[in-house]
């Protein structure tokens, strides 16, 4: 069955986690990942808004139809983030990754950049959790005001997963990505939000595609697995 992984990092994080392009390709082949979204990990010396690491992601994805590059941006960088958005878009970026915990920004601080992302018609993978600035309900006004953007809630809000369900059911431009969540929480999300509101992501190197796929293989019918593994991703990415 075709499977699109919408959450892979490239580079070496400040916490020591790392993933190379060769490792990404090996994992995709071994675990039957058809297409993969890649973006920068939380690296040191990445520039005000991940300029150097975004360039590496875009170079790595160039010429490979299986890799879909997203630009990681830091709203706190101000105009530098807007400039990097446009540069990355022109260089082939197909979406944006925002991480309000790593970059310590609030929904209000991100809204100016999000308005520019909306103009570029790009989807957003947004880190969500129970931590400050990361709770799904805290972002709901942004989702409503910028309804032309498809937002994917990475990690399904973690301990705030019930908030992710509530938001996804109310906002048609919001999907839930369930990497690192338990089997039980993933099951609750699928039961309450439905397979049509869920996308697949492995969060490699922090989790693993075999582990993340196992949850859906156990929980879903073939028809619903197809939605989670590829159909919803194609809709979000316009393919």
C-alpha positions in Angstrom: 0.0 0.0 0.0 1.3 3.5 -0.9 2.5 5.4 2.2 3.5 9.0 2.5 5.5 10.0 5.5 5.0 13.7 6.3 7.5 14.1 9.2 11.2 13.3 8.7 14.1 15.5 9.9 17.4 16.0 8.3 20.6 17.0 10.1 22.0 16.8 13.7 19.9 18.3 16.6 21.3 20.1 19.6 20.1 17.1 21.6 22.3 14.7 19.6 19.7 13.1 17.5 20.6 12.9 13.8 19.5 11.7 10.4 21.4 11.8 7.1 20.0 11.7 3.6 21.4 8.2 3.1 19.6 7.0 6.2 16.4 8.6 5.0 16.6 6.8 1.7 17.5 3.5 3.4 14.5 3.8 5.7 12.1 4.7 2.9 13.2 1.7 0.9 13.2 -0.7 3.8 9.8 0.4 5.3 8.1 1.0 2.0 7.7 4.8 2.2 6.6 6.1 -1.2 7.1 9.8 -0.6 8.5 11.7 2.4 8.4 15.3 3.6 11.8 16.3 5.0 12.7 19.4 6.9 15.5 20.8 9.1 16.0 19.4 12.6 16.8 21.7 15.6 20.4 22.5 14.7 22.9 24.9 16.1 24.3 27.6 13.8 21.4 27.3 11.4 20.9 31.1 10.8 18.2 33.4 12.1 15.5 31.4 10.4 17.2 28.1 9.4 18.7 29.5 6.2 21.6 27.2 6.0 19.7 24.0 7.0 16.8 24.8 4.7 19.3 25.2 1.9 20.7 21.7 2.7 17.1 20.2 2.7 16.3 21.8 -0.6 19.6 20.6 -2.2 18.9 17.1 -0.8 15.5 16.9 -2.3 16.4 18.4 -5.7 16.0 15.8 -8.4 14.3 13.2 -6.2 10.5 12.9 -6.8 10.2 10.9 -3.6 11.4 13.7 -1.3 9.2 16.8 -0.6 11.1 19.6 1.1 9.5 21.9 3.7 11.2 25.1 5.0 11.6 25.4 8.7 11.1 29.0 9.8 11.4 30.9 13.0 8.8 33.7 13.4 10.9 35.4 16.0 13.4 36.2 13.3 11.0 38.8 11.9 11.7 40.0 8.3 14.4 37.4 8.0 11.8 34.6 8.3 9.7 36.3 5.6 12.7 36.5 3.3 13.6 32.9 4.0 10.0 31.9 3.2 10.1 33.5 -0.2 13.6 32.2 -1.0 12.7 28.7 0.0 9.5 28.8 -1.9 11.3 29.9 -5.1 13.9 27.1 -4.5 11.2 24.4 -4.4 9.8 24.3 -0.8 6.4 22.7 -0.7 5.4 23.6 2.8 6.6 25.0 6.2 7.5 23.5 9.6 6.9 25.6 12.7 8.1 24.5 16.2 6.7 26.9 18.9 8.6 25.0 21.7 12.0 25.0 20.1 11.8 28.6 18.9 9.7 29.8 21.9 7.0 31.8 20.0 3.3 32.2 20.7 0.5 32.0 18.2 0.3 35.8 18.2 4.0 36.2 17.5 3.6 33.7 14.5 0.6 35.3 12.9 2.4 37.8 10.7 4.5 35.0 9.2 1.5 32.8 8.9 -0.2 35.4 6.8 2.7 35.4 4.5 2.6 31.6 4.3 -1.0 31.8 3.4 -0.1 34.1 0.5 2.3 31.5 -0.7 -0.4 28.8 -0.5 1.8 26.4 1.5 0.7 23.8 4.1 2.1 23.9 7.7 3.4 21.1 9.9 3.0 22.6 13.4 4.5 21.0 16.5 1.8 20.6 19.1 1.9 19.3 22.7 0.7 20.2 26.2 3.6 22.6 26.6 3.4 26.5 26.6 2.5 27.9 23.2 1.9 24.4 21.8 -1.6 23.5 22.8 -4.0 23.0 19.8 -6.7 25.1 21.3 -4.3 28.0 21.7 -3.8 28.0 17.9 -7.5 27.6 16.9 -8.0 31.3 16.2 -5.0 31.2 13.8 -6.5 28.1 12.1 -9.8 29.9 11.7 -8.4 33.2 10.5 -6.1 31.5 8.0 -8.5 28.9 6.6 -6.7 28.6 3.3 -3.7 27.0 5.0 -3.8 23.2 5.7 -2.4 22.8 9.2 -1.0 19.4 10.4 -0.8 19.0 14.1 2.4 17.1 14.7 2.2 14.6 17.6 -1.5 15.2 18.0 -1.0 17.6 20.9 0.6 14.9 23.0 -1.0 15.1 26.5 -3.4 17.6 24.9 -4.6 15.1 22.3 -8.3 15.7 23.2 -7.8 19.3 22.2 -6.4 18.2 18.8 -9.5 16.1 18.3 -11.8 19.1 19.1 -9.9 21.4 16.8 -9.8 19.0 13.9 -13.5 18.3 14.1 -14.3 22.1 14.1 -11.8 23.2 11.5 -11.8 21.6 8.1 -8.3 22.9 7.3 -6.7 20.9 10.3 -5.3 17.4 10.3 -3.7 15.4 13.1 -0.3 13.7 12.7 0.1 11.0 15.5 3.8 10.3 15.7 5.1 9.4 19.3 1.5 9.0 20.6 0.5 5.7 22.3 -1.6 3.1 20.6 -4.5 4.0 22.8 -4.4 7.8 22.1 -4.0 7.1 18.4 -7.1 4.8 18.6 -9.1 7.6 20.4 -8.1 10.1 17.7 -9.2 7.8 14.9 -12.5 7.0 16.7 -13.4 10.6 17.4 -11.9 12.5 14.5 -11.9 9.8 11.9 -9.3 8.6 9.4 -10.2 11.4 7.0 -8.6 13.9 9.5 -5.4 12.0 10.2 -2.1 11.9 8.3 0.9 9.6 8.7 4.3 10.8 10.0 7.2 8.8 11.6 9.1 11.6 13.3 12.3 9.9 12.3 14.9 9.9 14.1 12.8 10.4 17.2 10.4 7.6 16.4 10.4 5.0 13.6 8.2 4.3 10.5 7.8 0.6 11.4 6.6 1.5 14.9 4.2 4.3 13.7 2.8 2.1 10.8 2.1 -0.8 13.2 -0.5 1.3 15.1 -2.5 2.0 11.9 -2.1 -1.5 10.6 -3.6 -2.8 13.8 -6.3 -0.2 14.1 -7.6 0.5 10.6 -9.3 -1.3 7.7 -7.4 -1.2 4.4 -9.7 1.6 3.1 -9.0 3.8 6.1 -5.3 3.0 6.0 -5.3 4.3 2.5 -6.7 7.6 3.7 -4.1 8.0 6.4 -1.2 6.7 4.4 -1.6 8.6 1.2 -5.0 10.1 0.2 -5.1 12.8 2.9 -1.5 13.8 2.2 -2.2 14.1 -1.5 -5.1 16.4 -0.8 -3.0 18.6 1.5 -0.1 18.8 -1.0 -2.3 19.2 -4.1 -1.4 16.0 -5.8 
